[in-house]
Amino acid sequence: MKYVCKKCGKEYETDTNLWRCECRGAFWLKREEKVRFTKEDIKQDEYSMWRYEKAYPMRKADLAATFGEGLTPLAEETWDGAKVWFKNDALMPTGSFKDRGVVMLINSLASKGVTRITEDSSGNAGASVSAYAAKAGIECNVYVPASTSEGKVTQVIASGAKLHKIPGLRDRAAEAAQSGTEGVYASHNWNPYFVEGVKSMAYEIWEQLGFTVPDNIVCPTGNGSIPLGLEQGFSELLESGEVDHLPRIYGVQPQNCNPIYRKFYGEADEFEASATIAEGIALKFSSHRDEVVEAVRKTDGRMVSVEESEILQALKKITKKGYYIEPTSCATFAGATKLIGDGVIGKEQKTVIVISGNGLKASEKIFHYLQQ
């Protein structure tokens, strides 16, 4: 197994001390053989994402840290008159989908003997990394924007990680972490093992829908690991002959910070980003921007941009259905409303909407938003 940069094609041994290619492109895993996975490969006595162990670059028996992550509910619901399914990753061990990728990231570092790391995050990844690092016995430093929801900050501190609050937008936290000296820079946005874990969502949806593929999947998109993981997972199932097509993937970004949407539609790269209700996907620079655009286009999907008022409306509507989810996930539902309203997604089609994070992480902000 090696690291490969899709930007320039250069390959590296996996023991490199670099966290990105010398050309500044992101690393991806290059396996010796293509992933082949069938229904028969499912570990029927394993009730976590590790049911699909054969598809991963590591084995559960070798893990230094796991909380039984994955296998979250796929609940049948209605949204704007359409029959849909909610993939509820708000119920992951630390309350967000990030656990899928972080379990791979932390265990890959632990296997190399890493004992001290630095991470930057809008909150969810920091909460996840700090928890898995604590279990693996790895000292952890987490850089977050100063405006990060208190629930996420509390999770980081509770796990024993050292917290660094950085003024300004999300990208400032990344810059501070990259220039820090507190250990190996282990960003989930750059580590190639992260997407390998997120792809487990595709395998779960496939099995939970009776080994079929939905017509559409609507998901939040910050750095883009969910659309990338979904495309990779379903592509592996396609190449294995388990499905005969890919689901259309629709990535949603807030209008206040939508770099991948802008790239998808050929708009100017330079723009003024501003604060957004959807703090978890407020990232002006994506390490995987071009790859996300390619993945979404490969599935015949598209990017969607939503306004703050649309996110707020979706928040008020989804909570009335009993789902207490963080505002970032509400952007996804705002995107689904737009896609259904415009007729892009048919009400008779099979559509999955991804819930990426738990509302308990942002209760103080949700309380404020619900009063508006």
C-alpha positions as CSV (number, residue, x, y, z in Angstrom):
1,M,0.0,0.0,0.0
2,K,1.3,3.5,-0.9
3,Y,0.2,7.1,-0.8
4,V,-0.5,8.7,-4.2
5,C,-1.2,12.3,-5.2
6,K,-4.0,12.6,-7.8
7,K,-2.8,16.1,-8.7
8,C,0.7,15.2,-9.9
9,G,0.7,11.3,-9.7
10,K,3.7,11.1,-7.4
11,E,3.7,8.1,-5.0
12,Y,5.1,7.9,-1.5
13,E,5.7,5.2,1.1
14,T,3.1,5.2,3.8
15,D,5.8,5.9,6.5
16,T,6.5,9.4,5.0
17,N,6.5,12.3,7.5
18,L,4.8,14.5,4.9
19,W,1.1,15.2,5.4
20,R,0.6,16.2,1.8
21,C,2.4,15.9,-1.5
22,E,5.3,18.2,-2.3
23,C,3.0,19.8,-5.0
24,R,0.5,20.6,-2.2
25,G,-1.9,18.0,-3.4
26,A,-3.7,15.6,-1.0
27,F,-2.6,12.0,-0.5
28,W,-4.9,9.1,-1.4
29,L,-4.4,5.4,-0.6
30,K,-3.2,3.2,-3.4
31,R,-4.0,-0.5,-2.6
32,E,-2.1,-3.4,-4.1
33,E,-5.4,-4.8,-5.4
34,K,-8.8,-3.3,-6.2
35,V,-11.4,-3.8,-3.5
36,R,-13.8,-6.7,-4.2
37,F,-16.7,-7.0,-1.9
38,T,-19.9,-9.1,-2.0
39,K,-22.8,-9.9,0.3
40,E,-21.0,-13.0,1.3
41,D,-18.1,-10.9,2.7
42,I,-20.3,-9.3,5.3
43,K,-19.4,-10.3,8.9
44,Q,-22.9,-11.2,10.1
45,D,-22.0,-11.3,13.8
46,E,-20.4,-7.8,13.7
47,Y,-22.9,-5.0,14.4
48,S,-20.8,-2.0,13.4
49,M,-19.2,-0.6,10.3
50,W,-16.7,-3.4,10.7
51,R,-19.2,-5.7,9.1
52,Y,-17.5,-4.6,5.9
53,E,-14.0,-5.2,7.1
54,K,-12.8,-6.8,3.9
55,A,-13.3,-3.5,2.1
56,Y,-11.0,-1.6,4.5
57,P,-7.2,-1.1,4.6
58,M,-7.1,-2.4,8.2
59,R,-8.7,-5.1,10.3
60,K,-10.7,-4.6,13.5
61,A,-8.5,-7.0,15.5
62,D,-5.6,-4.7,15.0
63,L,-7.3,-1.5,16.2
64,A,-6.0,0.4,19.2
65,A,-9.2,2.4,19.5
66,T,-12.8,1.7,18.5
67,F,-16.2,2.5,20.0
68,G,-18.3,0.2,17.8
69,E,-18.9,3.0,15.3
70,G,-21.3,2.7,12.4
71,L,-24.4,0.9,11.5
72,T,-26.5,3.9,12.2
73,P,-30.3,4.0,11.5
74,L,-31.7,4.5,8.0
75,A,-35.2,5.8,8.8
76,E,-38.1,6.0,6.3
77,E,-39.6,9.5,6.4
78,T,-41.3,12.1,4.2
79,W,-39.8,15.5,3.3
80,D,-41.7,18.1,1.2
81,G,-44.2,15.4,0.1
82,A,-41.4,13.0,-1.0
83,K,-40.7,9.6,0.5
84,V,-37.1,9.7,1.8
85,W,-34.7,7.9,4.1
86,F,-32.7,9.7,6.8
87,K,-29.2,8.3,7.3
88,N,-28.8,9.3,11.0
89,D,-25.1,9.6,11.8
90,A,-26.0,12.0,14.6
91,L,-26.1,8.7,16.6
92,M,-22.5,7.9,16.1
93,P,-20.3,7.4,19.3
94,T,-19.2,11.1,19.5
95,G,-22.3,12.4,17.7
96,S,-21.2,12.9,14.1
97,F,-20.3,11.0,10.9
98,K,-16.6,12.0,11.6
99,D,-16.2,8.8,13.7
100,R,-16.2,6.7,10.5
101,G,-13.1,8.4,9.2
102,V,-11.4,9.2,12.5
103,V,-11.3,5.5,13.6
104,M,-9.2,4.8,10.5
105,L,-7.0,7.9,10.9
106,I,-6.2,7.4,14.6
107,N,-5.5,3.7,14.2
108,S,-3.3,4.2,11.2
109,L,-1.2,6.7,13.3
110,A,-1.2,4.4,16.4
111,S,0.1,1.5,14.2
112,K,3.1,3.7,13.3
113,G,3.9,4.5,16.9
114,V,2.7,8.1,16.8
115,T,2.2,9.4,20.3
116,R,1.4,13.1,19.8
117,I,-0.8,14.8,17.2
118,T,-2.3,18.1,16.1
119,E,-5.7,18.5,14.5
120,D,-7.8,21.4,13.2
121,S,-11.6,21.3,13.1
122,S,-14.8,23.2,13.0
123,G,-15.7,21.1,16.1
124,N,-17.0,17.6,15.2
125,A,-13.8,16.2,13.9
126,G,-11.9,17.7,16.9
127,A,-14.4,16.0,19.3
128,S,-14.0,12.7,17.5
129,V,-10.2,12.9,17.1
130,S,-9.8,13.8,20.8
131,A,-11.9,10.8,21.9
132,Y,-10.2,8.2,19.7
133,A,-6.8,9.6,20.6
134,A,-7.6,9.3,24.3
135,K,-8.5,5.7,23.9
136,A,-5.4,5.0,21.8
137,G,-3.2,6.8,24.4
138,I,-2.2,9.5,22.0
139,E,-1.6,13.1,23.2
140,C,-3.9,15.5,21.2
141,N,-4.0,19.2,20.4
142,V,-7.1,20.6,18.7
143,Y,-7.4,23.9,16.9
144,V,-10.9,25.3,16.4
145,P,-12.5,28.7,15.4
146,A,-13.2,30.7,18.5
147,S,-16.9,30.7,17.5
148,T,-17.2,26.9,17.7
149,S,-20.3,25.6,19.5
150,E,-19.6,25.0,23.2
151,G,-20.9,21.4,23.0
152,K,-18.1,20.5,20.6
153,V,-15.5,22.4,22.6
154,T,-16.6,20.6,25.8
155,Q,-16.2,17.2,24.1
156,V,-12.6,18.1,23.2
157,I,-11.7,19.2,26.7
158,A,-13.5,16.3,28.3
159,S,-11.3,13.8,26.4
160,G,-8.2,15.4,27.7
161,A,-7.1,17.1,24.6
162,K,-5.5,20.6,24.6
163,L,-7.8,23.1,23.0
164,H,-6.6,26.1,21.0
165,K,-9.3,28.7,20.1
166,I,-8.4,30.7,17.0
167,P,-10.2,34.0,16.1
168,G,-11.7,34.2,12.6
169,L,-13.1,31.7,10.2
170,R,-12.4,28.0,10.0
171,D,-9.3,28.3,7.7
172,R,-7.5,30.4,10.3
173,A,-7.6,27.4,12.6
174,A,-6.1,25.2,9.9
175,E,-3.3,27.6,9.3
176,A,-2.5,27.8,13.1
177,A,-2.5,24.0,13.4
178,Q,-0.2,23.5,10.4
179,S,2.3,26.0,11.8
180,G,2.2,24.4,15.3
181,T,4.9,22.2,16.9
182,E,2.8,20.1,19.2
183,G,3.2,16.8,17.3
184,V,2.3,15.1,14.0
185,Y,-0.2,17.1,11.9
186,A,-3.0,14.7,11.6
187,S,-5.8,16.6,9.9
188,H,-8.8,14.6,8.9
189,N,-9.0,16.8,5.8
190,W,-5.6,15.6,4.6
191,N,-5.1,12.1,6.0
192,P,-5.8,9.5,3.3
193,Y,-7.3,7.0,5.7
194,F,-10.2,9.3,6.5
195,V,-12.3,8.8,3.3
196,E,-11.6,5.0,3.6
197,G,-13.6,5.1,6.7
198,V,-16.4,7.4,5.5
199,K,-17.1,5.1,2.6
200,S,-18.6,2.7,5.1
201,M,-21.7,4.9,4.9
202,A,-22.2,3.6,1.3
203,Y,-22.0,0.0,2.4
204,E,-24.5,0.5,5.1
205,I,-27.0,2.3,2.9
206,W,-26.6,-0.5,0.3
207,E,-27.4,-3.2,2.9
208,Q,-30.1,-1.3,4.7
209,L,-32.0,-0.7,1.4
210,G,-32.0,-4.5,0.8
211,F,-28.8,-4.5,-1.2
212,T,-30.1,-1.8,-3.6
213,V,-28.9,1.7,-4.6
214,P,-31.0,4.8,-3.9
215,D,-31.6,7.1,-6.8
216,N,-30.3,10.1,-4.9
217,I,-28.2,10.9,-1.8
218,V,-28.2,14.5,-0.5
219,C,-25.3,15.3,1.9
220,P,-23.5,18.2,3.6
221,T,-20.3,19.2,1.9
222,G,-17.5,21.1,3.7
223,N,-14.1,19.5,2.7
224,G,-16.1,16.9,0.9
225,S,-15.4,13.6,2.6
226,I,-19.0,12.4,2.5
227,P,-19.6,12.7,-1.2
228,L,-16.1,11.3,-1.8
229,G,-16.7,8.4,0.6
230,L,-20.2,7.7,-0.9
231,E,-18.8,7.7,-4.5
232,Q,-15.9,5.5,-3.5
233,G,-18.0,3.0,-1.6
234,F,-20.6,2.6,-4.3
235,S,-18.0,2.5,-7.0
236,E,-16.4,-0.5,-5.2
237,L,-19.7,-2.2,-5.1
238,L,-20.3,-1.5,-8.8
239,E,-16.9,-2.9,-9.7
240,S,-17.7,-6.0,-7.5
241,G,-20.9,-6.5,-9.4
242,E,-23.1,-5.9,-6.4
243,V,-24.9,-2.9,-7.9
244,D,-25.5,-1.8,-11.5
245,H,-25.3,1.9,-11.2
246,L,-24.2,4.8,-8.9
247,P,-26.6,6.9,-6.9
248,R,-26.8,10.6,-7.9
249,I,-24.9,12.5,-5.2
250,Y,-26.0,16.1,-4.3
251,G,-23.5,18.0,-2.2
252,V,-24.9,21.0,-0.2
253,Q,-23.0,24.1,0.8
254,P,-24.1,27.4,2.5
255,Q,-24.1,30.3,0.1
256,N,-21.9,32.2,2.6
257,C,-19.1,29.7,2.1
258,N,-19.4,27.5,-1.0
259,P,-16.0,27.0,-2.8
260,I,-16.9,23.5,-4.2
261,Y,-20.2,24.8,-5.5
262,R,-18.4,27.6,-7.2
263,K,-15.9,25.3,-8.7
264,F,-18.6,22.9,-9.9
265,Y,-20.3,25.8,-11.8
266,G,-17.2,27.5,-13.0
267,E,-17.6,30.6,-10.8
268,A,-14.6,32.7,-9.6
269,D,-12.4,31.0,-7.0
270,E,-11.9,34.3,-5.1
271,F,-14.8,35.3,-3.0
272,E,-15.5,36.8,0.4
273,A,-16.5,34.0,2.8
274,S,-18.7,34.9,5.8
275,A,-20.0,33.2,8.9
276,T,-22.9,30.8,8.5
277,I,-25.3,28.8,10.6
278,A,-23.8,25.7,9.1
279,E,-20.5,26.0,10.9
280,G,-19.4,22.5,10.3
281,I,-19.1,23.0,6.5
282,A,-17.8,26.6,6.5
283,L,-14.5,25.9,4.9
284,K,-13.2,28.3,2.2
285,F,-10.4,26.0,1.1
286,S,-11.0,22.3,0.4
287,S,-8.0,20.0,0.1
288,H,-10.2,17.7,-2.1
289,R,-12.1,20.4,-4.0
290,D,-11.3,19.1,-7.5
291,E,-11.8,15.4,-6.5
292,V,-15.2,16.3,-5.0
293,V,-16.3,18.0,-8.2
294,E,-15.2,15.0,-10.2
295,A,-16.9,12.5,-7.9
296,V,-20.2,14.4,-8.0
297,R,-20.1,14.7,-11.8
298,K,-19.3,11.0,-12.1
299,T,-22.6,10.2,-10.4
300,D,-24.6,12.6,-12.5
301,G,-25.3,14.7,-9.4
302,R,-24.7,18.3,-8.7
303,M,-23.8,20.8,-6.1
304,V,-26.4,23.0,-4.3
305,S,-26.0,26.3,-2.5
306,V,-28.5,27.4,0.2
307,E,-29.1,30.7,1.9
308,E,-29.0,31.3,5.7
309,S,-32.8,31.8,5.7
310,E,-33.3,28.5,4.0
311,I,-31.1,26.7,6.5
312,L,-33.0,28.3,9.4
313,Q,-36.4,27.3,7.9
314,A,-35.1,23.7,7.5
315,L,-34.0,23.7,11.1
316,K,-37.4,24.7,12.4
317,K,-39.1,22.1,10.2
318,I,-36.9,19.1,11.0
319,T,-37.0,19.7,14.7
320,K,-40.8,19.6,14.5
321,K,-40.4,16.0,13.1
322,G,-38.5,15.1,16.3
323,Y,-35.0,15.1,14.9
324,Y,-32.7,17.2,17.1
325,I,-29.8,17.7,14.7
326,E,-27.1,20.3,14.4
327,P,-27.6,23.3,12.1
328,T,-25.0,22.1,9.7
329,S,-27.1,19.0,8.9
330,C,-30.1,21.4,8.4
331,A,-28.3,22.9,5.4
332,T,-28.6,19.4,3.8
333,F,-32.4,19.5,4.3
334,A,-32.6,23.0,2.9
335,G,-30.8,21.6,-0.2
336,A,-33.2,18.7,-0.4
337,T,-36.1,21.2,-0.3
338,K,-34.6,23.1,-3.2
339,L,-33.9,19.9,-5.2
340,I,-37.5,18.6,-4.7
341,G,-39.1,21.9,-5.3
342,D,-37.2,22.4,-8.6
343,G,-38.1,18.9,-9.7
344,V,-34.5,17.7,-9.8
345,I,-35.4,15.0,-7.4
346,G,-38.7,13.3,-8.1
347,K,-41.0,12.6,-5.2
348,E,-41.4,9.0,-6.4
349,Q,-37.6,8.4,-6.4
350,K,-35.7,6.7,-3.6
351,T,-33.7,9.5,-1.9
352,V,-31.4,9.3,1.2
353,I,-30.7,12.5,3.2
354,V,-27.6,12.4,5.4
355,I,-27.8,13.7,9.0
356,S,-24.2,14.4,9.9
357,G,-24.2,15.7,13.4
358,N,-26.2,15.8,16.7
359,G,-28.0,18.9,17.9
360,L,-26.8,18.4,21.5
361,K,-23.5,19.8,20.2
362,A,-25.0,23.2,19.5
363,S,-28.0,23.5,21.9
364,E,-27.2,27.1,22.8
365,K,-27.2,28.1,19.2
366,I,-30.3,26.1,18.2
367,F,-32.2,27.7,21.1
368,H,-31.2,31.1,19.7
369,Y,-32.1,30.2,16.1
370,L,-35.5,28.8,17.1
371,Q,-36.5,32.2,18.5
372,Q,-35.9,33.9,15.2
